[in-house]
């Protein structure tokens, strides 16, 4: 199964009964945060169609939340086997609602068109810095772990991944960063090579929707181009929206794992 992660850039794990207590605790905690006025003020974006929820889940470095113990399950175990045991940040609570996408605050017309037509596709950790924005590697994640908390169909703004995009991105970033010390990577302007490779991915890699039910989980390669699809008419989802907990643990600073790990 892990071969799919290295080949396609993502892999979904089947329902894991061991996750049930964690899913319930995480969902209860997430609903509290989503309904908290201060959290909503900070994280409810895109004219009320996306609760971004970065680090909103009150989970500890082992992923424990509420009355549930540390995060468990086959997907997380596989990530630890490949990438080592890394401390987890408080989980992201990403919730998409009917009508997504709408423009985000301060988003330009061009940026909104990209969100609408290209799913706001991106590689995590490449942040926009300065004006005009330069894409620079400011967060070196090991992997992306997604844990659905509500049941939705594929019309309800699922995650989308461009299969095989991680291989093309890896080649591009090796070209840009491979000869430099890891301590200098976050100072390199990657805008041009990132945008060129992203277009190559759009032209050559299949875009696939990734849907999963609570109890299932998926791993996405850290270099995979991914985004969120628009909410379609007739989508089936609960009133809570499509709610997913995400973990993106960071690699130790000063190491070369972001380029060299599988």
C-alpha positions as CSV (number, residue, x, y, z in Angstrom):
1,X,0.0,0.0,0.0
2,X,2.8,2.4,0.8
3,X,4.1,1.9,-2.7
4,X,1.1,4.0,-3.9
5,X,2.3,6.9,-1.8
6,X,5.7,6.9,-3.6
7,X,4.2,6.2,-7.0
8,X,1.0,8.3,-7.1
9,X,1.8,10.8,-4.3
10,X,-1.1,9.7,-2.1
11,X,-2.6,6.6,-0.5
12,X,-5.9,5.9,1.3
13,X,-6.1,3.5,4.2
14,X,-9.3,1.5,4.8
15,X,-11.6,1.9,7.8
16,X,-9.6,1.3,11.0
17,X,-11.7,0.5,14.1
18,X,-8.9,1.7,16.4
19,X,-9.5,5.2,15.2
20,X,-13.1,5.4,16.3
21,X,-12.5,6.9,19.8
22,X,-10.1,9.4,18.4
23,X,-12.5,10.4,15.6
24,X,-15.3,11.0,18.1
25,X,-13.2,13.1,20.4
26,X,-11.7,15.1,17.6
27,X,-15.1,15.8,16.0
28,X,-16.5,16.9,19.4
29,X,-13.5,19.2,20.0
30,X,-13.6,20.5,16.4
31,X,-17.3,21.4,16.6
32,X,-16.6,23.5,19.7
33,X,-13.8,25.3,18.0
34,X,-15.8,25.9,14.8
35,X,-18.6,27.5,16.8
36,X,-16.3,29.6,19.0
37,X,-16.8,33.3,18.1
38,X,-13.0,34.1,18.3
39,X,-12.0,31.1,16.2
40,X,-14.7,32.0,13.6
41,X,-13.4,35.6,13.5
42,X,-9.9,34.4,12.7
43,X,-10.5,31.4,10.6
44,X,-13.9,31.6,8.8
45,X,-12.8,32.7,5.3
46,X,-14.0,32.8,1.7
47,X,-17.2,34.6,2.7
48,X,-18.1,31.9,5.2
49,X,-17.5,28.9,3.0
50,X,-14.1,27.7,4.5
51,X,-13.1,27.4,8.1
52,X,-9.3,27.3,7.7
53,X,-8.6,26.2,11.3
54,X,-4.8,26.1,11.3
55,X,-3.7,24.6,14.6
56,X,-7.2,24.8,15.9
57,X,-7.6,21.3,17.2
58,X,-6.6,21.1,20.9
59,X,-4.4,18.1,20.4
60,X,-1.0,17.4,22.0
61,X,2.3,16.4,20.4
62,X,1.2,12.8,20.4
63,X,-2.1,13.7,18.8
64,X,-4.2,13.1,21.9
65,X,-7.4,15.1,22.1
66,X,-10.3,15.1,24.6
67,X,-10.7,11.8,26.4
68,X,-9.1,9.9,23.5
69,X,-5.5,8.7,23.9
70,X,-2.7,9.4,21.4
71,X,-3.4,9.3,17.7
72,X,-3.3,5.8,16.4
73,X,-4.3,3.9,13.2
74,X,-2.6,2.3,10.3
75,X,-2.0,5.5,8.3
76,X,-0.2,7.2,11.2
77,X,1.8,4.1,11.9
78,X,2.9,3.9,8.3
79,X,3.9,7.6,8.4
80,X,6.0,7.0,11.5
81,X,7.6,3.9,10.0
82,X,8.7,5.9,6.9
83,X,9.5,9.3,8.4
84,X,10.2,8.6,12.0
85,X,8.3,9.7,15.2
86,X,7.9,13.5,14.9
87,X,6.0,15.7,17.4
88,X,2.6,16.7,16.1
89,X,1.4,20.3,16.0
90,X,-2.2,21.0,17.1
91,X,-4.2,19.6,14.2
92,X,-5.8,21.8,11.5
93,X,-9.6,21.7,11.4
94,X,-10.4,22.3,7.8
95,X,-14.2,22.7,7.1
96,X,-15.7,23.4,3.7
97,X,-19.3,24.5,3.4
98,X,-21.8,24.8,0.5
99,X,-20.8,27.6,-1.9
100,X,-17.1,27.2,-1.7
101,X,-15.1,28.9,-3.2
102,X,-15.8,32.5,-2.6
103,X,-13.0,35.1,-2.6
104,X,-10.8,35.2,0.5
105,X,-10.1,38.4,2.3
106,X,-7.5,40.5,0.4
107,X,-7.4,37.9,-2.4
108,X,-6.8,39.4,-5.8
109,X,-9.1,38.6,-8.8
110,X,-6.3,36.5,-10.3
111,X,-5.8,34.6,-7.1
112,X,-9.6,33.9,-6.8
113,X,-9.7,32.7,-10.4
114,X,-6.8,30.3,-9.6
115,X,-8.8,29.1,-6.5
116,X,-11.9,28.6,-8.7
117,X,-10.3,27.0,-11.8
118,X,-7.2,25.3,-10.3
119,X,-8.5,24.4,-6.8
120,X,-5.9,26.8,-5.3
121,X,-3.4,24.0,-6.0
122,X,-0.2,24.3,-4.0
123,X,2.7,22.4,-2.4
124,X,2.6,22.9,1.4
125,X,5.4,24.9,3.0
126,X,6.0,27.2,0.1
127,X,4.8,30.5,1.5
128,X,4.3,33.8,-0.2
129,X,6.8,36.3,1.2
130,X,7.0,40.1,0.5
131,X,5.4,42.2,-2.2
132,X,5.3,41.1,-4.9
133,X,5.1,37.7,-3.3
134,X,8.0,35.3,-3.6
135,X,7.5,31.6,-3.0
136,X,10.0,30.4,-0.4
137,X,10.4,27.2,1.6
138,X,9.4,28.3,5.1
139,X,7.9,25.1,6.5
140,X,9.5,21.7,5.8
141,X,6.8,19.1,6.4
142,X,7.4,15.4,6.4
143,X,4.0,14.3,5.1
144,X,0.3,15.3,5.2
145,X,-2.1,13.1,7.1
146,X,-5.8,13.6,6.6
147,X,-8.5,12.2,9.0
148,X,-12.1,12.9,7.9
149,X,-14.5,13.8,10.7
150,X,-17.8,13.9,8.7
151,X,-19.2,11.8,5.9
152,X,-19.6,13.5,2.5
153,X,-19.7,12.6,-1.2
154,X,-17.3,13.5,-3.9
155,X,-19.3,16.6,-4.9
156,X,-18.7,18.2,-1.5
157,X,-15.4,19.9,-2.1
158,X,-13.0,17.0,-1.7
159,X,-9.2,17.2,-1.6
160,X,-7.7,16.9,-5.1
161,X,-4.2,15.6,-5.8
162,X,-2.3,15.7,-9.1
163,X,-1.0,12.1,-9.3
164,X,2.7,11.9,-9.9
165,X,3.2,15.6,-9.3
166,X,5.6,14.9,-6.3
167,X,8.1,13.4,-8.7
168,X,8.2,16.4,-10.9
169,X,8.3,18.8,-8.0
170,X,11.1,16.8,-6.4
171,X,13.2,17.1,-9.6
172,X,12.6,20.8,-9.7
173,X,13.5,21.5,-6.1
174,X,16.6,19.3,-6.3
175,X,17.7,21.5,-9.2
176,X,17.0,24.7,-7.2
177,X,18.2,23.6,-3.7
178,X,20.3,20.4,-4.0
179,X,23.7,22.1,-4.1
180,X,22.9,24.5,-1.3
181,X,23.3,23.8,2.5
182,X,19.9,23.0,4.0
183,X,20.3,26.1,6.3
184,X,20.0,28.3,3.2
185,X,16.9,26.8,1.7
186,X,14.4,29.1,3.2
187,X,16.2,32.1,1.7
188,X,15.9,30.9,-2.0
189,X,13.3,32.4,-4.3
190,X,11.5,29.4,-5.8
191,X,8.8,31.3,-7.6
192,X,9.9,30.8,-11.2
193,X,10.8,27.1,-11.0
194,X,7.7,26.4,-8.9
195,X,5.3,28.1,-11.2
196,X,6.9,26.5,-14.3
197,X,6.7,23.0,-12.8
198,X,3.2,23.6,-11.5
199,X,2.1,24.3,-15.1
200,X,3.9,21.2,-16.3
201,X,2.0,19.2,-13.7
202,X,-1.4,20.7,-14.8
203,X,-0.5,19.7,-18.4
204,X,0.7,16.1,-17.7
205,X,-0.6,14.7,-14.4
206,X,-4.1,13.5,-13.7
207,X,-6.2,15.4,-11.2
208,X,-7.9,13.0,-8.9
209,X,-10.5,13.5,-6.1
210,X,-9.6,12.0,-2.7
211,X,-12.7,11.1,-0.7
212,X,-12.7,9.2,2.6
213,X,-15.2,8.4,5.4
214,X,-14.6,8.9,9.1
215,X,-12.4,5.9,10.2
216,X,-10.5,6.0,6.9
217,X,-7.4,8.1,6.5
218,X,-5.0,9.2,3.8
219,X,-1.4,10.2,3.4
220,X,-0.3,12.7,0.9
221,X,3.3,13.2,-0.2
222,X,4.8,16.4,1.1
223,X,5.8,17.5,-2.5
224,X,2.5,16.6,-4.1
225,X,0.5,19.4,-5.8
226,X,-2.9,19.4,-4.1
227,X,-5.9,21.6,-3.5
228,X,-9.7,21.6,-2.8
229,X,-12.4,21.2,-5.4
230,X,-15.4,23.6,-5.7
231,X,-18.6,22.6,-4.0
232,X,-20.9,21.1,-6.6
233,X,-24.7,21.3,-6.8
234,X,-26.4,18.3,-5.3
235,X,-23.5,17.5,-3.0
236,X,-24.4,15.3,0.0
237,X,-22.9,16.4,3.3
238,X,-24.1,17.1,6.8
239,X,-24.8,20.6,8.1
240,X,-21.3,20.5,9.7
241,X,-19.8,20.6,6.2
242,X,-16.8,18.5,5.1
243,X,-14.7,18.5,8.2
244,X,-11.1,17.0,8.1
245,X,-8.4,17.0,10.6
246,X,-4.9,17.5,9.1
247,X,-1.5,16.9,10.5
248,X,1.7,18.1,8.8
249,X,4.6,17.5,11.2
250,X,7.8,19.4,10.4
251,X,11.2,17.8,9.9
252,X,14.1,18.7,12.2
253,X,15.7,22.0,11.2
254,X,18.9,22.0,9.3
255,X,18.4,18.5,7.9
256,X,18.1,17.5,4.2
257,X,15.1,15.3,4.6
258,X,12.7,17.5,2.7
259,X,14.6,16.7,-0.4
260,X,16.2,13.4,0.4
261,X,13.5,11.4,2.2
262,X,11.2,9.2,0.1
